[in-house]
């Protein structure tokens, strides 16, 4: 059975889902944008084409995570 609340005007109101807290602080979003732009700049300068071998050392950080996905 669904829970239905009574609206102030007297009509039924559907229950609204609670908003989940944002797990990412605003600083993380800004860092991701900067990392993404840097990754795209590296790819533009390197200009890899199909069949090229791309070696990414230390792929644990932001750029190292994005480069293999984009290359």
C-alpha positions in Angstrom: 0.0 0.0 0.0 1.4 3.5 -0.9 1.5 6.2 1.7 -0.4 9.3 0.6 -0.2 12.6 2.6 -3.0 15.0 2.8 -2.3 18.3 1.1 -3.1 21.6 2.9 -5.9 22.2 0.3 -7.6 19.0 1.3 -6.6 16.8 -1.7 -4.2 13.9 -1.6 -0.5 14.5 -2.3 1.9 11.9 -3.6 4.9 11.3 -1.3 8.0 13.0 -2.4 11.3 11.2 -2.3 13.9 12.6 0.0 16.8 14.3 -1.7 20.0 12.3 -1.2 23.0 14.3 0.0 25.5 15.0 -2.7 28.5 12.7 -2.1 30.9 15.0 -4.0 31.9 18.4 -2.5 32.0 21.3 -5.0 35.8 21.4 -4.9 35.8 17.9 -6.4 33.7 19.0 -9.3 36.0 21.9 -10.0 39.0 19.7 -9.9 37.4 17.3 -12.4 36.7 20.1 -14.9 40.4 21.2 -14.7 41.6 17.6 -15.0 39.4 17.0 -18.0 40.6 20.1 -19.8 44.2 19.1 -19.2 43.6 15.6 -20.4 42.0 17.0 -23.6 44.9 19.3 -24.2 47.4 16.4 -23.8 45.4 14.4 -26.4 45.3 17.3 -28.8 49.0 17.8 -28.5 49.8 14.1 -28.9 47.3 13.6 -31.7 47.0 9.8 -31.3 45.4 8.0 -34.2 43.9 4.5 -34.5 46.6 1.9 -34.0 48.9 4.1 -32.0 50.2 2.6 -28.7 49.7 5.0 -25.8 51.7 4.4 -22.6 50.2 6.0 -19.5 52.5 5.6 -16.4 50.9 6.1 -13.0 47.3 5.9 -14.1 46.0 6.3 -10.5 45.3 10.0 -10.5 42.8 12.1 -12.4 44.6 12.6 -15.7 45.9 9.0 -15.6 42.3 7.8 -15.1 40.9 9.9 -18.0 43.7 9.3 -20.6 43.2 5.6 -21.1 39.4 6.1 -21.4 39.9 8.8 -24.1 42.8 7.3 -26.0 
